[in-house]
């Protein structure tokens, strides 16, 4: 890493927000992030970063705010000490309260750097609580019929939320290896989750417990996954997907090989992104990730000074 870099901000520990290379750099500056992000960074990258919740020099000061995206996620609030301008960089965010997650609370600022994953007006989602209740009903019905049920989610973030909200529906629970590892780290960090067993490497050969149904927390993979295919054949496993992409229900179910799907995203939907902008009331907005151009265009029509940062976006590799 360039030793002239004094500080970096790490919003959370999803791989698309971490360095591409796992090789430890010769120099690591202070990393402004949550303690949970620092621990998960070590779990995923294999080396430690110098974590701090805030940092300042003669020009800027920066602190973290809860981001609502994952258990560890934060937003950066940056103050330009010379101009007193407040800059908010959201990283990935969600303003909805979900399970153990408290949603991001928009703050007035001068410059807003806003994620635009769902920055397309077609992506307006039903409430999290409504989708969870519908998922519970579907899963209970399948379990009562004697069918095991797989819940698809990313190993970090979605799977812990599904465990917290749905894990009590069945006493016997399994997780894929990567999800099980994340479960242990999150428990270490203080998150209360239902205990799961690691899915055997060859579940179709080794067999799973008795004849009773079970829950399986499994990676968000498509319909050609060999393990899910084998479990469907041997145990009549039912597959349930959870994603913002489930807004396009039948297409999503086909791609994921899912029997049911629910529109649950870790990102704010289009309506929530507009709410963030209105409550922040910035003089300038930069949109990043996903539908950055579409969101910026819509904001411009509403009278905001919005600019998409679509090309040449930086990753942490630019600073390591």
C-alpha positions in Angstrom: 0.0 0.0 0.0 1.0 3.6 -0.7 2.4 4.8 2.7 1.1 8.3 1.9 -2.5 7.0 2.5 -3.3 7.7 6.1 -6.8 6.3 6.4 -9.3 4.1 4.4 -13.0 3.6 5.1 -14.4 0.0 4.8 -18.2 0.0 4.8 -18.6 -3.7 5.4 -17.1 -7.1 4.7 -18.8 -8.2 1.5 -16.2 -9.3 -1.0 -17.0 -6.5 -3.5 -16.0 -4.0 -0.9 -12.7 -5.7 0.0 -9.4 -5.9 -1.8 -9.4 -8.4 -4.7 -6.0 -9.9 -3.6 -5.7 -11.6 -0.3 -1.9 -10.9 -0.2 -1.1 -8.8 2.8 0.3 -5.4 1.8 3.5 -4.0 3.2 1.6 -1.1 4.8 -1.9 -0.8 6.1 -3.3 2.5 7.2 -5.9 3.1 9.8 -9.2 1.5 8.7 -12.3 3.4 9.8 -15.0 0.7 10.1 -16.9 -1.2 12.8 -15.2 -3.7 15.0 -17.4 -6.4 13.4 -16.1 -5.4 9.9 -12.5 -5.6 11.1 -13.1 -9.1 12.5 -14.9 -10.2 9.3 -12.1 -8.6 7.2 -9.6 -10.9 9.0 -11.9 -13.9 8.5 -12.1 -13.3 4.8 -8.7 -11.8 3.9 -6.5 -13.5 6.4 -4.8 -10.5 7.9 -5.7 -7.8 10.4 -6.4 -4.1 9.8 -6.0 -1.3 12.3 -9.6 -0.6 13.1 -11.0 2.7 14.5 -14.5 4.1 14.6 -13.3 7.6 13.8 -10.2 9.4 12.5 -9.1 13.0 11.8 -6.2 15.0 10.5 -5.8 18.7 9.8 -8.2 18.6 6.9 -10.9 16.1 7.6 -12.6 14.1 10.3 -14.5 10.9 9.6 -16.8 8.7 11.8 -19.0 5.7 11.2 -22.8 5.6 11.4 -24.9 2.4 11.4 -25.7 1.4 7.7 -28.5 -1.2 8.1 -27.1 -3.3 5.3 -25.5 -6.1 7.3 -24.6 -6.7 10.9 -21.3 -5.0 10.5 -22.1 -2.3 7.9 -21.5 1.4 8.5 -21.8 4.7 6.6 -19.1 7.3 6.6 -19.8 10.9 7.8 -16.9 13.1 6.7 -16.4 16.7 7.7 -14.2 19.0 5.6 -12.7 21.1 8.5 -11.8 24.1 6.3 -15.2 24.5 4.6 -17.3 22.7 7.3 -19.0 20.7 4.5 -20.5 17.5 5.5 -20.1 14.5 3.1 -22.0 11.3 3.6 -20.8 8.1 1.8 -23.4 5.4 2.2 -21.6 2.3 0.9 -24.4 -0.3 0.8 -27.4 0.7 2.9 -30.9 -0.2 4.0 -33.2 2.2 5.9 -35.7 -0.5 6.9 -35.6 -2.1 10.3 -35.1 -5.8 9.7 -34.8 -8.4 12.5 -31.7 -7.4 14.5 -30.8 -4.6 12.0 -31.7 -1.0 12.6 -32.1 0.9 9.4 -29.8 3.7 8.3 -31.1 7.1 9.5 -30.6 9.7 6.8 -28.8 12.9 7.9 -28.7 16.3 6.4 -25.5 16.8 4.4 -23.9 18.9 1.7 -22.7 16.1 -0.5 -24.3 12.6 -0.6 -22.5 9.7 -2.2 -25.4 7.2 -2.7 -25.5 3.6 -3.7 -27.9 2.8 -6.5 -28.2 -1.0 -6.6 -32.0 -0.6 -6.9 -31.9 2.8 -8.5 -34.4 1.8 -11.1 -38.0 2.9 -10.5 -39.3 -0.7 -11.2 -37.6 -1.9 -8.0 -40.0 -0.9 -5.3 -40.4 -3.7 -2.7 -43.1 -4.8 -0.2 -42.2 -4.4 3.5 -39.7 -6.8 5.0 -42.1 -7.9 7.8 -44.8 -8.8 5.2 -42.4 -10.9 3.2 -41.1 -12.7 6.3 -44.6 -13.6 7.4 -45.4 -14.9 3.9 -42.1 -16.9 3.9 -43.0 -18.3 7.4 -46.3 -19.6 6.1 -44.8 -21.3 3.1 -42.0 -22.9 5.0 -44.3 -24.1 7.8 -46.6 -25.7 5.3 -43.8 -27.6 3.6 -42.3 -28.8 6.9 -45.7 -30.0 8.0 -45.9 -32.0 4.8 -42.6 -33.6 5.8 -40.4 -31.8 3.2 -37.1 -30.3 4.2 -36.6 -26.7 3.1 -33.5 -24.9 1.8 -33.3 -21.1 2.4 -30.9 -19.4 -0.1 -28.9 -16.4 1.0 -25.4 -15.0 0.8 -23.0 -16.4 3.4 -22.5 -13.0 5.0 -25.5 -10.9 5.8 -28.6 -12.6 4.3 -28.1 -16.0 5.8 -27.7 -14.6 9.4 -30.9 -12.6 8.9 -32.8 -15.7 7.7 -31.4 -17.7 10.6 -32.5 -15.0 13.1 -36.0 -14.6 11.6 -36.8 -18.1 10.4 -34.6 -20.5 12.3 -37.2 -21.2 15.0 -39.5 -22.9 12.4 -37.6 -26.2 12.8 -35.5 -27.9 15.5 -33.1 -29.5 13.0 -31.0 -27.0 11.1 -28.0 -27.4 8.7 -25.8 -24.8 7.0 -23.4 -25.0 4.1 -19.8 -24.8 5.2 -19.3 -21.1 4.3 -22.5 -20.1 6.1 -21.7 -22.2 9.1 -18.3 -20.4 9.4 -20.0 -17.0 9.2 -22.5 -18.1 11.9 -19.7 -18.9 14.3 -18.0 -15.5 13.7 -21.3 -13.6 14.2 -22.0 -15.5 17.4 -18.5 -14.5 18.5 -19.4 -10.9 17.8 -22.5 -11.1 20.0 -25.3 -11.9 17.5 -27.8 -14.5 18.9 -28.5 -17.1 16.2 -30.1 -20.5 16.1 -27.4 -23.2 16.1 -26.9 -25.2 12.9 -24.9 -28.2 11.9 -22.5 -28.2 9.0 -24.0 -29.9 6.0 -22.0 -33.1 5.3 -19.6 -33.0 2.3 -21.6 -35.8 0.6 -25.1 -35.4 2.1 -26.7 -37.7 -0.5 -24.3 -40.5 0.6 -23.8 -39.8 4.3 -27.5 -39.2 5.0 -29.2 -36.6 7.2 -31.0 -37.2 10.5 -33.9 -39.6 10.6 -37.1 -39.0 8.6 -38.0 -35.6 10.2 -37.9 -32.5 8.0 -35.1 -30.0 8.4 -34.0 -26.5 7.4 -30.9 -25.9 5.3 -29.3 -22.4 5.1 -27.6 -22.6 1.7 -25.6 -20.3 -0.5 -27.5 -18.1 -3.1 -26.8 -20.3 -6.1 -28.6 -21.1 -9.3 -30.6 -24.1 -10.4 -27.6 -26.1 -11.6 -26.0 -26.5 -8.2 -25.1 -30.2 -7.9 -25.6 -30.5 -4.1 -29.1 -28.9 -4.2 -30.0 -31.2 -7.2 -29.0 -34.3 -5.3 -30.9 -33.2 -2.1 -34.0 -32.5 -4.2 -33.8 -36.0 -5.7 -33.1 -37.8 -2.5 -35.2 -35.8 0.1 -37.7 -33.9 -2.1 -36.1 -30.7 -0.8 -38.0 -27.5 -1.3 -36.0 -24.4 -2.2 -36.8 -20.9 -1.2 -35.0 -17.8 -2.5 -34.7 -14.4 -0.9 -33.5 -11.5 -3.0 -34.5 -8.2 -4.5 -34.3 -10.0 -7.9 -37.4 -11.9 -6.7 -39.4 -8.8 -7.8 -39.3 -10.6 -11.2 -40.8 -13.6 -9.5 -41.1 -16.3 -12.2 -37.8 -15.5 -13.9 -36.0 -15.5 -10.5 -37.6 -18.8 -9.5 -36.6 -20.4 -12.8 -33.0 -19.2 -12.6 -32.6 -20.3 -8.9 -34.5 -23.6 -9.3 -36.7 -22.3 -6.4 -40.2 -23.5 -5.4 -40.9 -20.1 -3.8 -39.2 -16.7 -3.5 -39.6 -13.6 -1.5 -38.5 -10.0 -2.3 -36.1 -9.4 0.6 -33.0 -7.3 -0.1 -30.2 -6.0 2.0 -30.2 -2.8 -0.1 -32.7 0.0 0.0 -35.2 -0.1 -2.8 -36.0 2.8 -5.2 -38.5 4.5 -3.0 -36.1 4.3 0.0 -33.3 5.8 -2.0 -35.6 8.8 -2.9 -36.4 9.1 0.8 -32.7 9.2 1.7 -32.1 12.0 -0.8 -35.1 14.1 0.4 -34.2 13.7 4.1 -30.5 14.4 3.4 -31.3 17.4 1.2 -27.7 17.6 -0.2 -26.5 20.3 -2.6 -24.8 17.6 -4.7 -25.3 13.9 -5.1 -23.0 11.3 -6.6 -24.7 7.9 -7.4 -22.5 4.8 -7.4 -23.0 1.1 -8.1 -25.9 -0.6 -9.9 -28.3 1.7 -11.6 -26.2 4.8 -11.0 -27.1 6.5 -14.3 -30.9 5.8 -14.0 -31.1 7.1 -10.5 -29.1 10.2 -11.3 -31.3 11.0 -14.2 -34.5 10.7 -12.1 -33.0 12.9 -9.4 -32.0 15.5 -12.0 -35.7 15.6 -13.2 -36.7 16.2 -9.5 -34.3 19.2 -9.4 -31.3 17.7 -7.7 -27.7 18.2 -8.7 -27.0 14.5 -9.3 -24.0 12.9 -11.1 -23.5 9.2 -11.8 -20.1 7.7 -11.1 -20.5 4.8 -13.4 -17.1 4.4 -15.1 -13.8 3.9 -13.4 -15.1 3.3 -10.0 -12.4 2.7 -7.4 -12.1 -0.4 -5.2 -10.0 -0.9 -2.2 -7.3 -2.2 -4.5 -6.6 1.4 -5.5 -5.4 2.1 -2.0 -3.6 -1.2 -1.1 
